Amino acid sequence: MAEILEIRVSAPGDALDRFEAAWNRAAEGKGFRPFRILSFDDLPRLLRTLTPARWQLLQRLAGRPSSVYQLAKSLGRDYKNVHTDVAALVKLGLIEKKNRAVVAVAWDAVRAELRLIA
């Protein structure tokens, strides 16, 4: 089954609504698949966080775990900048550390939802 991460621009209350719905399903004994959603409160914050350089980094890592050094080399970018980007993406859960030296992307796809109406 493909692992899909959903990225949304939505109000903070949306996350609470999703939590409440999951809690109620669990309390009723109903099975559910965990949500894999990363929410941003506005589009400018999303665009500052997921820059074109970081998106390229994610694409390069997709299906090919790598060290930060090899990643920087393959992208033709400065090691320090790639390391900074990787650390930020790990913190957000977009990249995972396989071990001390290797990072990877756990997602097969990223789906974005940008709502015009709150």
C-alpha positions in Angstrom: 0.0 0.0 0.0 1.4 3.4 -0.9 2.3 5.7 1.9 0.8 9.1 1.3 1.4 12.3 3.3 -1.2 15.0 3.1 0.0 18.6 3.5 -2.7 21.1 4.3 -3.2 24.7 4.9 -5.8 24.8 7.5 -6.9 26.3 10.8 -5.3 24.8 14.0 -8.8 23.7 15.0 -8.9 21.2 12.1 -6.2 19.1 13.8 -8.3 19.0 17.0 -11.4 18.0 14.9 -9.4 15.1 13.4 -8.1 14.0 16.8 -11.6 14.1 18.2 -13.0 12.0 15.3 -10.2 9.4 15.8 -10.7 9.3 19.5 -14.4 8.6 19.0 -13.8 5.9 16.4 -11.4 4.2 18.9 -13.8 4.5 21.8 -16.5 2.9 19.6 -14.1 0.0 18.8 -14.0 0.9 15.2 -10.8 0.4 13.3 -9.1 3.3 11.6 -6.1 4.1 9.6 -3.9 6.7 11.2 -3.9 10.1 9.5 -0.6 11.2 8.0 -1.2 14.9 7.8 1.1 17.9 8.1 -0.8 21.1 8.6 0.4 24.7 8.1 -1.7 27.7 9.3 -1.1 29.7 6.1 0.3 29.3 2.6 3.3 31.7 3.2 4.5 29.4 6.1 4.1 26.3 3.9 6.2 27.9 1.1 8.9 29.1 3.5 9.1 25.6 5.0 8.9 23.5 1.8 11.2 25.5 -0.5 12.0 24.4 -4.0 15.5 23.2 -2.8 13.9 21.1 0.0 11.4 19.7 -2.4 14.2 18.7 -4.7 15.9 17.0 -1.7 12.8 15.0 -1.0 12.5 13.9 -4.6 16.1 12.8 -4.6 15.7 10.8 -1.4 12.4 9.1 -2.6 13.2 5.4 -2.7 16.9 6.0 -2.3 18.1 6.4 1.3 21.3 8.3 1.5 23.8 10.0 3.8 23.6 13.8 4.0 27.1 14.0 2.4 26.1 11.9 -0.6 22.8 13.8 -0.9 24.7 17.1 -1.0 27.1 15.8 -3.5 24.4 14.4 -5.8 22.4 17.7 -5.6 25.5 19.8 -6.2 24.8 21.8 -3.0 26.8 22.9 0.0 26.9 20.2 2.7 26.0 22.6 5.5 22.9 23.9 3.7 21.7 20.3 2.9 22.3 19.3 6.5 20.2 22.3 7.7 17.4 21.4 5.3 17.5 17.7 6.3 17.4 18.6 10.0 14.3 20.8 9.4 12.6 18.1 7.3 13.3 15.5 10.0 11.8 17.7 12.6 8.6 18.0 10.5 8.5 14.3 9.9 9.0 14.6 6.1 12.4 12.7 6.4 13.3 10.0 8.8 16.7 9.0 10.1 17.4 5.3 9.3 20.5 5.3 11.5 23.1 7.9 12.5 24.3 8.4 8.9 21.4 7.6 6.6 18.2 9.5 5.9 15.2 8.5 3.9 11.7 9.5 2.8 8.9 7.2 4.1 6.3 8.6 1.6 5.5 7.4 -1.9 3.5 10.6 -2.5 2.7 13.9 -1.0 -0.8 15.3 -1.6 -1.4 19.0 -0.9 -4.8 20.5 0.0 -5.1 24.3 -0.1 -8.6 25.4 1.0 -9.8 28.9 0.0 -12.6 28.9 2.6 -11.8 28.4 6.2 
